[in-house]
């Protein structure tokens, strides 16, 4: 599951987008979106194309291909027409000559896009309606390919698209905060272990989640810092960061469901593996859908990864988990004020986690499309961070109800923990 996510994620986040097409693929496609970029001012573009491993029979053969640039409103108008008539609505059309040779020479072209004084989202499209290349090179092997790279950046060198601007600042803050939080909570955990000679497993679970969150934020920060410079970033760091976030969310979901079942409060040993293993696989599958659907289904024409049915499907998954979590917290056998207070807080924190995505998706529908990605991504970052802090405090706060009701509670009473 995570290997698939790794491959997909490594290709998705960059304003310098490269796509390759075999001759067979080109024969089936006519109008191909390559890249998109949002800006409040002048946008620079650079188009690089080459034919990879062309047959020797076509040595030095030249082909004329065209690219079209659409401003967001013009693109919406163009969508009402047949693909090969959309060029009439293009803001700019550029032609490029590409040569087939064994050196695989790269053809480049640069220019600027200007439209009005307000924010704009630009879409670059490869017009293959004439099938200039695949109509001549009618070979179906997988080695001969057309490679296209479209690189967007703002005047002055800004590599972040409009919907991504400010993301580096947010990730920087979260990186510092989570690293400090992990070190602080790790010291508390070690002090308690050395003093009482036993582990608080629920707190250890949270500590692992905080550690993964800190690591994924650090890797994401390093990726975005390089991305700011070259528009590509460090693909490996980006992919690993996303995978760590998947694992992080998965563990947090597991912890919430286990606590709702009464783990560490009504039982400690995991004896019913016939229940826990299917649960883990079910949540892992749900998490794979959550992270993978948008990446696999979305295209360069979408404003963000969660448009249309993809966002609604992911929201339905989260809402279903929220309902199951809420139901499970109401089935507890232990009673008492401390138990009621603990589960009341747990319900709030759990529902906050599970319902964050559906809420931000709904809010994103009320604003300009280019703001939707920022609302969903940054909103979920902060809510996940807030949820981790609240969960840590739930276990370690001074006079914590958890310490009074957990199975090992008697050995943890009056320890005077602070967060």
C-alpha positions, 0 to 999 in steps of 0.5 A: 500500500505505502509503496504505491503511495510513494510512487504516486506522491513522488510525481505530484508536487512540483511546478516543474512538471514532466510528463512522458508519452509513448507513441501508442498513448499519443495516438489515443490522446488529443488534448493533454493538460500538462501543468497549472500555476496560480499567480497574482502577477506576471508568470514566466514559463519554460517548455522543454521537449524531446523525443526519447530513443527515436527510431533511426529511420526518423533521424533529424526529422522535425515536428511542429507541436503546439501548446496552449495557455488558458486563464481560469475563466477562459478554460471554463469556457473552453470546456464547453467545446469539443477538445480540438476546438478549444484553442479558439479560447486560449489566451496564448498559443505557442508553437515549438519545433522538435527534432528526432535524433539519437542525441535526444536533443532538448527543444526549449522555449520561454515566455511570459503570461500576463492577464489583468491585475488580479489573481489568475490560475494558468493551465498549460495544455499540449494540443495533439489534435494534429497527431504530428508525431505519432502519425509519422512515427507509428511504432508501438514499442515502449522505448520511443517516447515524447517527453514534455516539461512545463515549468512555471514561476512568478516574476522574481523567481517565486516557485510556489503557486498561489494556492501554495504560498504561505505553506512554507511558513506554516510548515516551519512553525509546525516543525519547530513546535513538534520537535520541541513537543517531542523532546519535552514529552520524551523527557517526561516519559523517561522520567516516569519510566525511571521513577516507577519502573514501568511504561505507560503504553498509551502515553508511549503510543502518543509519543510515537505519534508526536515523533512521527509528526515531528519527523514528517514536518522536518522532511516536508520543511526541507523539501519545501525549502528546496522547492522554493528555489527550484520548483521541484524540491526533494522528491524523496523527502516529500514522498517519505514525509507523506508516507510518515503522515499516513502512518501517523494518521493510521496510528492516531486512528488506531489509538482513538478506536482502542481507547474507545473500546476501553484499552488501558482502562478496561483491558490491557492485553490484546487477546482478541486478535481476530478482532484487532487484526481486521480492524487494523487492516480496515483502518489501513485500507481506509487511510490508503483510500484517504491519501491515495484517491486524490493523488490517483484520480485528480488531474492538472485541471483540478483546483485541488486533490479532493474535488468532486466525488473524491472529496465526498468519498473521503468525507464519508470515510471519516464520518463513518469512522467518527460515528463508529468511534462515538458509538464505541465510547458509549459502550463502556462498562466502567462508570464513575465521574472520572470515567465520564470526564475522561470519555467526554474529553476523548469524544471531543478530541476524537470527533475533532480529528475525524470531522476536520476533513469534512468540515474544511472540505465544506468550507472550501466550497464557499471560497474561491477555488484557488484558496480551497487547497490551502484551507484543506491542507493547512486546516488539517495540519493545524487540527492534527497538531492540536489533536496530538497536543490535546491527546498528550495532555489527556494522558499527562495533565496534572490530576488527569482523569486517565491516571485515576481510571487506567489499569495501572492507575494505582501506580501512577496516582499523584505523580504530578505530571505537567504538560 
